[in-house]
Amino acid sequence: MSSCSKDTDPADVDVFAGTFRGDIGYTDDEKNISQANGSVFVTKVNANYNFRFSDGIPDLTGVEFKRQDDNTMVSVGSDGTGVITINKDRLVIGFTRSGRTWSADCGR
């Protein structure tokens, strides 16, 4: 006999955390990085998500999300503009904060 907690939210760490691979990019006043075979490692810290990019792209941290449905999260607020959409299979980023822009179109 086994039981599942009704308090376990499928939008928690397990479904969205991990490595996504695909097209990534970053621009600021000094850098313009574009990589067709890059990766983004997603982690959750408390209520926020962090995105660690490969290829010398600075991390994007402290992004707050809301659940769009049982399998998809969408960024909200987080001191920036644009959108980050994440589900268990796909990560799409078009996000600007403090004059820096991150992009990604990745899958698992």
Backbone bond lengths (Angstrom), bond angles and torsions (degrees), N, CA, C in turn:
res aa  C-N    CA-C-N  psi(-1)  N-CA   C-N-CA  omega(-1)  CA-C   N-CA-C  phi
1 M - - - 1.443 - - 1.526 108.36 -
2 S 1.321 116.41 134.76 1.456 120.88 177.74 1.509 109.53 -133.13
3 S 1.323 114.57 161.93 1.458 118.72 179.44 1.517 109.51 -137.02
4 C 1.292 115.38 156.02 1.463 122.33 176.93 1.515 108.18 -120.11
5 S 1.294 115.87 141.38 1.454 120.11 178.32 1.521 109.71 -77.94
6 K 1.309 116.40 130.97 1.458 120.39 175.94 1.521 111.13 -72.23
7 D 1.337 117.15 -13.00 1.452 121.08 179.97 1.528 112.51 -84.48
8 T 1.322 118.19 -9.78 1.465 121.29 -179.07 1.520 109.11 -76.47
9 D 1.299 115.92 119.58 1.461 122.85 -178.35 1.523 108.81 -94.37
10 P 1.354 118.82 125.08 1.461 120.11 179.91 1.519 113.14 -63.29
11 A 1.311 118.22 -15.09 1.465 121.21 178.94 1.521 111.92 -85.46
12 D 1.341 116.57 3.61 1.458 119.71 178.29 1.522 110.99 -75.34
13 V 1.294 114.68 -173.23 1.459 124.56 -170.40 1.524 114.79 -41.37
14 D 1.316 119.43 -51.46 1.454 122.82 -168.11 1.527 113.82 -55.12
15 V 1.301 118.34 -46.10 1.456 121.29 -173.43 1.525 112.64 -72.89
16 F 1.318 117.84 -39.55 1.458 120.95 -171.28 1.519 114.45 -101.28
17 A 1.309 118.23 -23.13 1.462 121.28 -179.25 1.523 109.81 -74.66
18 G 1.312 115.00 152.71 1.457 120.24 177.16 1.511 111.33 129.71
19 T 1.319 116.13 -169.08 1.457 121.99 -174.84 1.521 110.99 -102.53
20 F 1.315 114.86 131.43 1.462 123.37 174.64 1.523 107.27 -114.75
21 R 1.331 117.72 142.60 1.463 121.69 -177.70 1.528 110.90 -126.01
22 G 1.350 114.70 142.38 1.454 119.45 178.39 1.515 111.39 157.56
23 D 1.326 116.04 -148.47 1.461 122.57 -179.06 1.521 110.18 -78.02
24 I 1.335 116.24 127.08 1.462 120.96 176.58 1.526 109.24 -133.14
25 G 1.327 115.97 156.53 1.458 119.19 178.45 1.513 111.87 -157.67
26 Y 1.330 113.98 165.07 1.462 120.78 -179.28 1.522 108.31 -158.93
27 T 1.333 116.17 139.13 1.464 120.65 173.15 1.529 109.56 -139.34
28 D 1.327 114.02 145.31 1.455 122.25 169.05 1.523 106.82 -150.46
29 D 1.325 118.27 -165.51 1.468 121.01 -177.79 1.519 113.30 -64.18
30 E 1.330 117.48 -23.76 1.461 120.88 -175.41 1.523 114.76 -115.69
31 K 1.318 118.26 -20.85 1.460 121.73 -174.63 1.517 111.98 -122.97
32 N 1.329 114.69 148.91 1.459 122.47 170.49 1.527 105.93 -143.31
33 I 1.322 116.42 96.83 1.455 122.39 -174.55 1.525 108.95 -111.09
34 S 1.320 115.78 132.20 1.455 121.72 175.65 1.519 107.98 -137.80
35 Q 1.325 117.22 129.65 1.456 121.59 -177.60 1.530 109.61 -138.83
36 A 1.332 115.89 123.49 1.461 120.50 -179.05 1.525 112.84 -78.53
37 N 1.312 117.33 -22.59 1.466 120.69 -178.29 1.520 111.29 -122.75
38 G 1.318 116.06 48.68 1.454 120.73 -178.41 1.513 111.70 -92.70
39 S 1.334 114.41 -177.06 1.458 119.69 177.74 1.522 110.69 -142.83
40 V 1.320 114.34 154.92 1.458 122.44 175.76 1.521 107.19 -131.45
41 F 1.329 116.38 124.41 1.461 121.99 177.98 1.520 107.41 -100.53
42 V 1.331 116.83 120.57 1.458 123.15 -175.24 1.526 109.82 -103.14
43 T 1.338 115.74 130.09 1.460 121.36 174.62 1.515 109.36 -131.22
44 K 1.319 114.99 156.42 1.459 120.72 176.92 1.520 108.30 -114.49
45 V 1.341 115.69 129.86 1.450 121.96 176.64 1.523 107.19 -124.99
46 N 1.322 115.59 112.08 1.465 121.69 -173.92 1.518 109.16 56.34
47 A 1.328 119.67 -119.39 1.461 121.62 -178.17 1.527 113.14 -96.68
48 N 1.325 117.80 -0.61 1.464 121.33 -174.94 1.524 111.80 -113.77
49 Y 1.330 114.98 160.52 1.457 121.85 178.38 1.519 110.59 -112.77
50 N 1.324 115.77 147.93 1.453 123.70 175.17 1.520 108.73 -120.24
51 F 1.336 115.68 143.89 1.460 122.53 -178.34 1.519 107.95 -123.47
52 R 1.335 116.52 114.22 1.456 121.79 179.82 1.535 107.60 -104.28
53 F 1.327 115.56 114.08 1.459 122.99 -175.87 1.532 110.98 -91.91
54 S 1.320 116.09 152.92 1.463 121.43 171.86 1.525 109.36 -85.75
55 D 1.310 116.46 -178.44 1.466 124.05 169.50 1.522 115.05 62.65
56 G 1.333 117.32 33.03 1.454 121.13 174.85 1.515 115.38 76.69
57 I 1.321 116.87 10.73 1.466 120.45 177.72 1.526 108.55 -82.28
58 P 1.342 117.55 129.61 1.471 120.22 179.58 1.533 111.67 -60.13
59 D 1.315 115.96 149.84 1.458 121.57 177.41 1.529 110.36 -65.62
60 L 1.299 115.57 149.26 1.459 123.79 172.00 1.524 105.45 -110.91
61 T 1.332 117.32 114.48 1.459 120.37 -171.46 1.527 112.32 -123.82
62 G 1.325 114.52 160.06 1.457 121.62 172.91 1.510 114.54 69.17
63 V 1.334 117.60 36.40 1.465 120.83 -178.69 1.525 109.02 -91.91
64 E 1.315 115.23 126.60 1.461 121.74 179.91 1.524 109.49 -91.30
65 F 1.341 116.02 142.58 1.460 121.78 -178.46 1.512 111.72 -126.59
66 K 1.329 114.99 158.42 1.460 121.64 167.96 1.521 106.88 -125.55
67 R 1.301 115.13 151.49 1.452 119.89 -179.77 1.526 110.05 -79.37
68 Q 1.330 116.53 126.07 1.458 121.54 177.04 1.521 109.99 -85.51
69 D 1.319 117.26 -40.79 1.454 124.05 173.27 1.519 107.03 -154.02
70 D 1.320 118.25 -169.47 1.459 120.52 -175.80 1.522 113.60 -62.11
71 N 1.322 117.98 -22.44 1.458 120.91 -173.66 1.521 115.02 -121.20
72 T 1.320 119.13 4.21 1.459 121.20 -174.47 1.518 110.98 -135.62
73 M 1.352 115.64 136.52 1.456 122.13 174.95 1.526 107.96 -117.68
74 V 1.342 116.95 145.52 1.459 123.32 178.92 1.523 108.09 -129.35
75 S 1.341 116.38 136.76 1.460 120.67 -178.07 1.520 111.35 -66.19
76 V 1.336 114.48 149.03 1.464 121.69 175.70 1.522 108.22 -137.43
77 G 1.314 116.59 143.75 1.462 120.87 175.71 1.508 113.13 54.46
78 S 1.302 116.62 -115.28 1.461 125.56 175.65 1.516 113.68 61.43
79 D 1.328 117.05 26.15 1.458 119.07 172.67 1.522 112.87 61.64
80 G 1.330 117.21 35.08 1.455 121.22 179.07 1.511 110.49 -158.12
81 T 1.333 115.81 -179.61 1.453 120.86 178.30 1.516 109.18 -126.52
82 G 1.300 115.46 159.65 1.448 121.03 -178.38 1.514 109.08 106.23
83 V 1.332 114.92 -163.24 1.457 118.84 -176.45 1.527 110.77 -142.76
84 I 1.313 114.04 147.11 1.458 122.40 170.41 1.517 105.91 -127.20
85 T 1.312 116.37 123.31 1.456 121.82 177.66 1.518 108.17 -117.59
86 I 1.313 115.89 132.56 1.458 120.25 -178.53 1.522 109.58 -138.47
87 N 1.328 115.19 136.18 1.459 120.37 168.80 1.522 107.26 -137.15
88 K 1.301 118.29 -172.84 1.461 119.69 -172.87 1.526 112.91 -65.35
89 D 1.344 117.68 -21.86 1.466 121.11 -176.12 1.518 115.24 -113.22
90 R 1.333 118.65 -15.11 1.464 120.16 -169.32 1.528 111.56 -145.07
91 L 1.332 115.08 143.50 1.458 123.33 176.24 1.521 108.07 -129.53
92 V 1.332 117.15 124.00 1.459 122.34 177.47 1.525 107.68 -127.05
93 I 1.338 115.62 124.04 1.462 121.50 -178.81 1.513 109.84 -125.30
94 G 1.310 116.91 132.15 1.455 126.22 168.16 1.521 105.15 -144.19
95 F 1.323 117.62 86.01 1.462 121.49 -166.37 1.523 110.36 -136.47
96 T 1.338 116.36 134.52 1.463 122.45 178.63 1.521 109.62 -124.05
97 R 1.340 115.10 134.34 1.464 121.47 178.05 1.533 107.36 -146.05
98 S 1.318 116.34 126.13 1.469 122.55 175.01 1.530 112.39 53.14
99 G 1.335 116.87 44.27 1.461 121.27 177.21 1.519 115.00 76.44
100 R 1.318 117.33 7.57 1.465 121.81 178.41 1.527 108.64 -115.67
101 T 1.339 116.55 139.19 1.462 121.05 -176.62 1.520 110.57 -124.53
102 W 1.342 115.61 129.38 1.457 123.14 176.15 1.518 108.86 -111.29
103 S 1.334 116.39 144.72 1.458 120.19 174.82 1.527 109.29 -140.49
104 A 1.319 114.92 151.70 1.462 120.34 175.97 1.526 108.99 -160.30
105 D 1.301 114.91 145.20 1.463 123.18 170.60 1.522 104.47 -140.57
106 C 1.332 115.66 91.93 1.466 121.68 -168.69 1.516 112.10 -130.40
107 G 1.317 115.25 157.09 1.447 122.79 173.45 1.514 109.98 -128.92
108 R 1.313 116.43 178.05 1.478 120.75 179.44 1.505 110.17 -84.10
